[in-house]
Amino acid sequence: RPPGGAGGGGAMSFKLTLPAVEKETFENVPAVVVKTFQTLVSNFNTVKKWADRHEETFRSAQDSHKALERRVDGAATAHSATQAELEELTARVQATEEQTRSELDALAGCLGRA
C-alpha cells in the first residue's frame, strides 16, 4: 500500500501470500518445478523480511519527522512570543526616551529662565 493508503494509518504495508508447499500438492509435478517453486517461496520470504525492515525504518523516520515538526512549531511559537515582547519593550523604551527628552527640555527651559 502507498503511504496514507487505506488501513495503513499513513504507513506502508507489504503483504505477500503464497500457498504452502505441501507434498500432496506437488505429487505429479516435475522436480524442477517443485524446486523452482520452493526457491520462489524462499525469495518471497526474503523480500518480505527486507520490506518489513524498511517499513520499520520508514515508521521510525516518520516518527522522527513528526517530533521535529513539533519542535519547530514550538520554536516558532516561542519566536513569535519573543518578537511580541521585544516590540513591546522597544515601544516602552521609546516612550520613556520621549518622556525623558520632554522633561529635560522643560528643565532646561526652567533653568534658562531663572
Secondary structure, DSSP 8 states (H G I E B T S, - for coil): --TT-TTTTT------------TGGGTTS-HHHHHHHHHHHHHHHHHHHHHHHHHHHHHHHHHHHHHHHHHHHHHHHHHHHHHHHHHHHHHHHHHHHHHHHHHHHHHHHHHHH-
